[in-house]
Amino acid sequence: MAVGEVTAGEAVLNGELSNGVLNGHVNGHTNGHTNGLVAPERPSSGIKVIIVGAGFGGLTAAIECHRQGHTVEMYESFRELKVLGDIISFGSNAGRIYRRWFTSSGDRISDRLDKLSIKLQNYGFNIHKYTGELIMNQRTPPSDPDAPVFNGHRGEIHATVFNYVKDELAIPIHLGCRITKYFETETEAGIVLDTGERATADVVIGADGVRSKARELVLGYVDAPKSSGYAVFRAWFPNTDMLADPETRRFCENGDTFNGWIGPDVHFLFSTIKNGSDCCWVLTHVDEHDIEESWSFPGKLEDVYKVFEGWDPLCKRIVSKTPEDKLVDWKLVYRDPLPRWVSDGGRTMLLGDSAHPFLPTSAQGATQAMEDGVTIAICLREAGKANITAATRAFQDIRYDRVKAVQKTGETTRDMWHKADWDKVKANPESMAMPREDWILGHDSEKHAEDVIAETLRKFS
């Protein structure tokens, strides 16, 4: 499901974190110990890791490094954590990762996320032509307990993972920290904060989005983000006004729903969640706005209505129930993966959006950042403290081609919808189904990394 996914690091760190109870430094993690909560699953590696950015990719890297016995410290620019945002999607390849995270009480993080997620086994995904005709109903596959799928509120899911890192693993998280510079020597890598404070580690991971200053050190030049040529209007709001309208009530009174309308260079996805109590929608359309200063703005309903000219009136009717203060105008940043994710010195690396921003239509941006986090943790463990540079280069070697291939699916899915030949669609409605490719969703990043790491490290040792 791709309803409004914004990839980790870009959106989560635009204030979409947990709930404002923290300010400053979360204590409790020293020398790999966690004050009796959840001990690392492996002995201490002696490797210290600094992670910049507490989005899904950064948090996953922290959890997985902790599992592999590394000492972790995190830095995040936002001072106050808030449960904001709309829907985010995690495929079964992310579900396998979540299933391996246990709390101090022995339950799984995946079980907590399941309670927050949309349930579509009975409803599926209704795909419509922009003029209103139903093209097809794409059924939702049966759930797999070992590889669950999660689609829920970005802020709530993120808060669950963030608080797991903070409370269960007691990994230090420094909030309100802006990084002005990344640096490295032959023996360490580090960051400089806007306060002048410096912090060093064996390796630094830049997981702080497409504007990460780590990109400059890794690439050797300033690489400003560019617009993809598309933007997304997006919103999340309660069902109050939907229920009051006989035309829209049906979306909220019978459980969770998922509907899409596909038109020329536009698609509109609308979902109800939490048994119909919450509503969210995204409208992807062509947009050439300059993103030099920002790519997130307050949205205006009148601008959304202009995109809907000539469309099924039901689309405008749904959007009209949106409180305008809940509407965001999001300019999509996208590009091919950077030519490299690791610095010349090998001790500074990029992860997630910092290296490879995704389009929402991939429904894989946050998940691929999570796969990154799993992989680097294993690479560091197998290489050891004396071979950090081999570990980071092995990480890039393992991940690069897969990420590039998955990333392209965002373009192909978008173009399949936006450039649809409706005569061909009429003859073959299944051609408009959202792709669910096994080579993506069936991937087990931990198993894969374990299988190939020894051979890969030999290339760089």
MODARA-V945330 format. One record per backbone hydrogen bond with DSSP energy under -1.0 kcal/mol. CO is the residue of the C=O (numbers start at 0). NH is the residue of the N-H. E is the energy in kcal/mol with one decimal. If there is no record, write none. Layout:
co=<CO,CO>
nh=<NH,NH>
e=<E,E>
This chain:
co=<1,6,10,14,23,29,33,46,47,47,48,49,50,51,54,55,56,57,58,59,60,61,62,63,64,65,68,70,72,73,74,75,77,80,81,85,87,89,90,90,91,93,94,96,97,100,102,106,107,108,109,112,113,119,124,125,126,126,127,128,129,132,135,137,143,149,150,151,152,153,154,155,156,157,158,159,160,161,162,163,164,171,172,173,177,180,182,187,188,189,190,191,191,192,196,198,200,202,203,204,205,208,211,213,214,215,225,228,229,230,231,232,233,234,236,238,239,244,244,247,248,248,256,257,258,259,260,261,262,265,266,267,268,269,270,271,272,273,276,277,278,279,280,281,282,283,284,294,296,299,300,301,302,303,305,307,311,312,313,314,315,317,318,322,323,326,327,328,329,331,340,346,347,348,350,351,351,354,358,359,363,364,365,366,367,368,369,370,371,372,373,374,375,376,377,378,379,383,386,387,388,389,390,391,392,393,394,395,398,399,400,401,402,403,405,406,407,408,409,410,411,412,413,414,416,417,420,421,422,423,427,428,429,436,436,437,443,444,445,446,447,448,451,452,453,455,456>
nh=<3,10,13,16,174,32,36,70,201,202,72,204,74,206,58,59,60,61,62,63,64,65,66,67,69,68,44,48,50,173,52,176,175,19,83,153,151,149,93,94,95,97,98,99,100,108,105,102,111,112,113,115,116,123,137,259,134,135,261,131,311,128,126,124,146,89,117,87,156,157,158,159,160,161,162,163,164,165,166,168,170,73,25,75,193,191,189,184,200,182,198,179,180,195,192,190,188,49,348,51,350,211,214,217,218,219,333,286,331,284,329,282,327,280,278,242,243,247,248,250,251,252,271,125,269,127,267,129,265,262,283,260,281,258,279,256,277,276,238,272,236,270,234,268,232,266,230,330,328,303,304,305,306,307,308,310,314,316,317,318,319,320,321,325,326,298,233,296,231,227,349,203,342,205,353,354,355,337,361,362,367,368,369,370,371,372,373,374,375,376,377,378,379,380,381,382,383,386,390,391,392,393,394,395,396,397,398,399,402,403,404,405,406,407,408,409,411,412,413,414,415,416,417,418,419,264,424,425,426,427,430,431,432,439,440,441,447,448,449,450,451,452,455,456,457,458,459>
e=<-1.3,-1.6,-2.2,-1.6,-2.7,-2.3,-2.2,-2.7,-1.5,-1.3,-1.9,-3.0,-2.3,-2.5,-2.8,-2.2,-2.4,-2.1,-2.6,-3.0,-2.5,-2.2,-2.4,-1.7,-2.8,-1.5,-2.4,-3.1,-2.6,-2.8,-3.1,-2.8,-1.1,-1.1,-1.4,-3.9,-1.7,-2.2,-1.3,-1.9,-1.9,-2.4,-2.2,-1.4,-1.7,-2.4,-1.6,-2.8,-1.0,-2.1,-2.0,-1.3,-1.0,-2.5,-3.0,-2.8,-2.9,-1.5,-2.5,-2.7,-3.0,-2.8,-2.9,-2.0,-1.5,-2.8,-3.0,-2.4,-2.6,-2.7,-2.5,-1.8,-1.9,-3.2,-2.7,-1.3,-2.1,-2.5,-3.2,-2.1,-2.1,-2.6,-1.4,-2.9,-2.0,-2.6,-3.3,-3.4,-2.6,-2.5,-2.0,-3.0,-1.3,-2.1,-3.1,-2.2,-2.6,-2.3,-2.3,-2.8,-2.1,-2.1,-1.2,-2.5,-2.9,-2.3,-1.1,-2.7,-2.0,-2.6,-3.2,-2.7,-2.6,-1.9,-3.1,-2.6,-1.1,-1.3,-2.0,-1.6,-2.2,-1.3,-1.8,-2.2,-3.3,-3.1,-2.7,-2.0,-1.7,-2.8,-2.6,-2.6,-2.2,-3.0,-2.6,-1.3,-2.2,-1.1,-1.8,-2.4,-2.7,-3.0,-2.0,-2.6,-2.3,-1.7,-2.7,-3.3,-3.3,-1.4,-2.5,-1.2,-1.1,-1.1,-1.2,-2.5,-1.9,-2.1,-2.4,-2.3,-2.3,-1.5,-2.2,-2.7,-1.5,-2.5,-2.3,-2.2,-3.5,-3.0,-2.4,-2.5,-2.6,-3.3,-1.2,-2.0,-2.7,-2.0,-1.7,-1.6,-2.9,-1.6,-1.9,-2.4,-2.0,-1.9,-2.1,-2.1,-2.5,-1.4,-1.5,-2.5,-2.5,-1.8,-2.5,-2.3,-2.5,-1.9,-1.8,-2.3,-1.7,-2.2,-2.3,-1.9,-2.1,-2.6,-2.1,-2.6,-2.6,-2.4,-2.1,-2.7,-2.9,-1.4,-1.2,-1.3,-2.1,-2.5,-1.7,-2.8,-2.2,-1.8,-3.4,-2.1,-1.3,-1.3,-2.2,-2.0,-1.4,-1.8,-2.0,-2.0,-1.8,-1.1,-2.6,-2.8,-2.8,-2.3,-2.5,-2.2,-1.9,-1.9,-2.5,-2.8,-1.2,-1.3,-1.3>
